[in-house]
Amino acid sequence: MNLSYKLPTTRLHLPSARADGGQASYKLKIGIVCYPSIGGSGIVATNLGVELAKLGHQIHFISYESPFLLEKRKNIHFHKVNINKYDLFKYPDYTLPLAVAIEAVQKKYKLDIVHVHYAVPHATAALLARRIMRTNNVPMPKIVTTLHGTDITLLARDKNLFEVIKYSIERSHGVTAVSESLKADTLKIIKPQRPIEVIYNFYSPAAITKSRHLIRKGLEIKDSDFLAIHLSNLRPVKRIPDLLKIVSLIPDSKFKLLILSGGDFTSFKPLVKKLGIANKIILKQSIKDIGNYINAADIGIYTSAEESFGMGILETLAYGKAVLATKAGGVPEVVNDGIDGILARVGDVKGFAKNLKMLMNNRRLLEQMGKAAKKSACEKFCSKKIVPQYVEYYKTILSEKK
Ligand code: GMT
């Protein structure tokens, strides 16, 4: 028998768990693979890593750059994926260097779990990394994949990607979806031969450090103006033209819309000009202290065609502002229609404008909805409630044989 090559075994023990099994004593080494740029999934993955680190777990982010909002802590590490360009290849590839980076981190730190956000390319790379670990006799982590929407509602419709998405989901040791709606879409579109756990996104509002008055002064608007806010990366799925059309249906000169964007607004400028609403639109890009701006606003507006969850919506609710949003995907799981927001059909700009006018004229109701928004967001989607669900899920996955 050749003893020099020992196949790594999948661990059945719960790493570092003490007999009391309590959350506080259960320390894991967790790799987090995510897109670091602005976007709901990056925010969720970053905040999850930070919250897990606060609980004492060792966190290793693996990505092409350090996540936008990453806090410095001694148990948070960042490992950069280096991507080289070769004239030989027309398109640079990210999946292969990511797989190599995951294997290298694993070799050094012996992670228990690699939690990837997005099936492609992240779960695909993690699964490939495990194959390399097996060959290199490196102990292998379990792979947990969180689906955020785009994998399923956009990429899986591409027949050039479908099979690799399905494979990556089916071969992960655990798969979570950020809403019941996304789980249902995944079961319908992918038909995976495996269970999917719903773990909602979470958000804990930061302290307000600048007053409403100060922020409004910086935006050059009056305290008495009615300020709506929209946060997104402006992708086509957000239906920005609908948002602008709603603005054009509000003749009140006191009405303004603040867009906190993670994307380029240039392509929408001709429509702003055509609708004659340039004096009503305020743009800000790559803002970190979003809470100060939401706090200074009166309402949020979200017109997306698809939204597996709607992080911008949750952020708005969490700072105590009601939202007007589309009845799309997981949004009805986040917004309590008629209580902390009002939902309308996708594309129903007149309906949005009508709801907006009604709330502009009924500040008492708006305030009441804002209070309900904060309560619901903080009770249902706070880190205290959601992060332990991930820890429990990791425990379950680690205790499974496969
Ligand atoms: O919506 C986007 O353009 C960004 C995308 C992302 O990857 O961050 O958002 C998706 O994941 C978020 C976090 O789970 C969800 O809140 C968004 O609803 C989801 N976007 C879509 O489903 C279109």
Boltz pocket constraint, residues with backbone or C-beta under 6 A from the ligand:
constraints:
  - pocket:
      binder: B
      contacts: [[A, 38], [A, 39], [A, 40], [A, 41], [A, 42], [A, 44], [A, 147], [A, 148], [A, 149], [A, 150], [A, 153], [A, 178], [A, 201], [A, 233], [A, 235], [A, 237], [A, 306], [A, 307], [A, 308], [A, 309], [A, 310], [A, 311], [A, 312]]
      max_distance: 6.0
